[in-house]
Amino acid sequence: MLAFGEKVEGYDSLMFNEREVRAAAGIVFLFAFMAFMSGFLTGNNEPTKLMVSVFLFDFFIRIFISPKYAPSMVVGRWIVNNQKPEYIDAAPKKWAWSFGFILAATMFYLVVLNDIRGPINILTCVLCLGLLFFEAVFGICAGCKIYNLVHNKKVKHCPGEVCDLSRVKAPIQYLNGLQKIVFILAFIALFYLTFGDIIKFLIFGE
């Protein structure tokens, strides 16, 4: 009942539904992004304090009780319950979410308990948002990749079958020369539009 992951017939380890995990990441990202932008644009840190507290509480349940009872995971399961499950190994997620819990605890200490404002808060928030965004939108779990680097026992079931080294990419997955140019230009433009003001603030304080 309180295991980290769930038993699924045909698999020899505890599993998660990747669709549910990504939905939960998207939910947390949405509210965290709104709280961050509210604080950044208006100077009102109250929404950020609330979101940091909720974020910490949610990840506390995921790590120390069971992910299946964390509010974001429950809502995520409800949202995608008509979609076919995509099963992934649960173990790497504990590693990844523990890192998220540490970030949340750091923000809770800085923002909620001590009302500290400055570059360290912004950088920590941006890191959290970035990790959540990549999880929700692309299915890329940075913590899971680190898990595979430091553990001898590699996971077998990863999002999008990326753990299967024998898998050959389909022709539709490759970029041609023009697409590569578009990719580089789009990346530069998006990076500047997203982080340009933050970089200016960190460098010039304006």
C-alpha positions as CSV (number, residue, x, y, z in Angstrom):
1,M,0.0,0.0,0.0
2,L,2.8,2.4,0.8
3,A,5.4,1.0,-1.6
4,F,7.4,3.3,-3.9
5,G,5.8,2.2,-7.2
6,E,3.2,-0.4,-8.0
7,K,3.2,-4.0,-9.0
8,V,2.3,-4.6,-12.6
9,E,1.7,-8.0,-14.1
10,G,4.5,-9.0,-16.4
11,Y,7.2,-6.8,-14.7
12,D,9.6,-8.0,-12.1
13,S,10.1,-4.6,-10.4
14,L,7.8,-1.9,-9.1
15,M,6.6,0.5,-11.8
16,F,5.1,3.9,-12.5
17,N,2.8,5.0,-15.3
18,E,4.9,7.5,-17.2
19,R,1.8,9.4,-18.4
20,E,0.7,9.9,-14.8
21,V,4.2,11.1,-13.8
22,R,4.4,13.6,-16.6
23,A,0.9,14.9,-15.9
24,A,1.9,15.5,-12.3
25,A,5.1,17.3,-13.4
26,G,3.0,19.5,-15.7
27,I,0.6,20.4,-12.9
28,V,3.4,21.3,-10.5
29,F,5.2,23.3,-13.2
30,L,2.1,25.3,-14.1
31,F,1.4,26.5,-10.6
32,A,5.1,27.0,-9.8
33,F,5.6,29.0,-12.9
34,M,2.6,31.3,-12.1
35,A,3.9,31.8,-8.6
36,F,7.4,32.5,-9.7
37,M,6.4,35.0,-12.4
38,S,4.0,36.7,-9.9
39,G,6.8,37.2,-7.5
40,F,9.3,38.2,-10.1
41,L,7.1,40.8,-11.8
42,T,5.2,42.2,-8.9
43,G,7.6,41.7,-6.0
44,N,4.9,39.9,-4.0
45,N,6.4,36.8,-2.6
46,E,3.3,35.4,-1.0
47,P,2.2,33.2,-3.9
48,T,5.8,31.9,-4.1
49,K,5.8,31.0,-0.4
50,L,2.5,29.2,-0.8
51,M,3.7,27.2,-3.8
52,V,7.0,26.3,-2.2
53,S,5.2,25.0,0.8
54,V,2.8,22.9,-1.4
55,F,5.7,21.7,-3.5
56,L,7.6,20.6,-0.4
57,F,4.5,18.9,1.0
58,D,3.8,17.1,-2.3
59,F,7.4,15.8,-2.6
60,F,7.5,14.8,1.1
61,I,4.6,12.5,0.5
62,R,6.2,11.1,-2.7
63,I,9.4,10.2,-0.9
64,F,8.5,9.3,2.6
65,I,4.9,8.0,2.3
66,S,3.9,6.9,-1.2
67,P,3.8,8.7,-4.5
68,K,0.3,7.3,-5.2
69,Y,-1.0,9.6,-2.4
70,A,0.8,12.8,-3.4
71,P,-1.9,15.3,-4.5
72,S,-0.2,16.1,-7.9
73,M,0.1,12.4,-8.7
74,V,-3.5,11.7,-7.7
75,V,-4.8,14.5,-10.0
76,G,-2.4,13.4,-12.7
77,R,-3.7,9.9,-12.6
78,W,-7.3,11.2,-12.8
79,I,-6.5,13.3,-15.8
80,V,-4.8,10.6,-17.9
81,N,-6.8,7.6,-16.7
82,N,-8.3,7.0,-20.1
83,Q,-4.9,6.8,-21.8
84,K,-3.0,3.5,-22.2
85,P,-0.3,3.3,-19.5
86,E,3.4,3.5,-20.3
87,Y,5.2,1.6,-17.6
88,I,8.6,2.7,-16.4
89,D,10.8,1.5,-13.5
90,A,10.0,3.3,-10.2
91,A,13.5,3.2,-8.7
92,P,15.1,6.1,-10.7
93,K,12.2,8.4,-9.8
94,K,13.0,8.1,-6.1
95,W,16.5,9.4,-6.9
96,A,15.1,12.2,-9.0
97,W,12.4,13.2,-6.6
98,S,14.8,13.2,-3.7
99,F,16.7,15.9,-5.5
100,G,13.5,17.8,-6.1
101,F,12.7,17.5,-2.4
102,I,16.1,18.9,-1.5
103,L,15.5,21.9,-3.8
104,A,12.1,22.4,-2.3
105,A,13.5,22.3,1.2
106,T,16.1,24.8,0.3
107,M,13.5,27.2,-1.1
108,F,11.3,26.7,1.9
109,Y,14.2,27.6,4.2
110,L,15.2,30.7,2.1
111,V,11.8,32.0,1.0
112,V,9.2,30.9,3.6
113,L,11.2,30.8,6.9
114,N,13.7,33.6,6.3
115,D,12.0,35.7,3.5
116,I,15.4,35.9,1.7
117,R,15.4,37.4,-1.8
118,G,18.1,37.4,-4.4
119,P,19.9,35.6,-7.2
120,I,20.1,32.3,-5.2
121,N,16.3,32.1,-5.1
122,I,15.9,32.9,-8.8
123,L,18.5,30.3,-9.8
124,T,16.9,27.6,-7.6
125,C,13.4,28.4,-8.9
126,V,14.7,28.4,-12.5
127,L,16.4,25.0,-11.9
128,C,13.2,23.5,-10.4
129,L,11.1,24.9,-13.3
130,G,13.5,23.6,-15.8
131,L,13.5,20.1,-14.4
132,L,9.7,20.0,-14.2
133,F,9.4,21.4,-17.7
134,F,11.7,18.8,-19.3
135,E,9.9,16.0,-17.4
136,A,6.4,17.2,-18.4
137,V,7.0,18.2,-22.0
138,F,9.8,16.0,-23.2
139,G,9.6,13.0,-20.8
140,I,13.3,13.7,-19.9
141,C,14.1,12.9,-16.3
142,A,17.6,14.4,-15.4
143,G,17.7,12.6,-12.0
144,C,16.9,9.3,-13.7
145,K,19.9,9.7,-16.0
146,I,22.1,10.4,-13.0
147,Y,20.7,7.2,-11.4
148,N,21.9,5.1,-14.3
149,L,25.4,6.7,-14.1
150,V,25.9,5.9,-10.4
151,H,24.2,2.5,-10.2
152,N,25.6,-0.8,-11.5
153,K,22.1,-2.2,-11.9
154,K,20.7,-0.3,-14.9
155,V,17.0,0.2,-15.2
156,K,15.2,-1.7,-18.0
157,H,12.1,0.3,-18.6
158,C,12.6,4.0,-19.3
159,P,10.3,6.7,-20.9
160,G,10.3,6.3,-24.7
161,E,12.4,3.1,-24.4
162,V,15.6,5.3,-24.2
163,C,17.3,2.5,-22.1
164,D,17.1,0.1,-25.0
165,L,20.6,0.6,-26.5
166,S,19.7,-1.8,-29.3
167,R,16.8,0.3,-30.6
168,V,17.4,2.0,-34.0
169,K,16.0,5.4,-34.6
170,A,13.4,5.7,-37.4
171,P,14.2,8.0,-40.3
172,I,11.5,10.4,-39.2
173,Q,13.5,11.0,-36.0
174,Y,16.5,12.5,-37.7
175,L,17.1,16.2,-38.5
176,N,18.2,17.3,-41.9
177,G,20.6,20.3,-42.5
178,L,17.9,22.9,-42.7
179,Q,16.1,21.6,-39.6
180,K,19.4,21.8,-37.7
181,I,19.7,25.5,-38.6
182,V,16.1,26.1,-37.6
183,F,16.8,24.3,-34.3
184,I,19.8,26.4,-33.4
185,L,18.1,29.7,-34.3
186,A,14.9,28.7,-32.4
187,F,16.9,27.6,-29.3
188,I,18.8,31.0,-29.2
189,A,15.6,33.0,-29.6
190,L,13.7,31.0,-27.0
191,F,16.6,31.2,-24.5
192,Y,16.9,35.0,-24.9
193,L,13.1,35.6,-24.7
194,T,12.9,33.3,-21.6
195,F,16.0,34.2,-19.7
196,G,17.1,37.5,-21.2
197,D,15.6,39.7,-18.4
198,I,16.7,37.4,-15.7
199,I,20.3,37.4,-17.0
200,K,20.3,41.2,-17.2
201,F,18.9,41.4,-13.6
202,L,21.6,39.0,-12.3
203,I,24.4,40.9,-14.1
204,F,23.3,44.5,-13.9
205,G,20.7,44.4,-11.1
206,E,18.1,46.1,-13.2
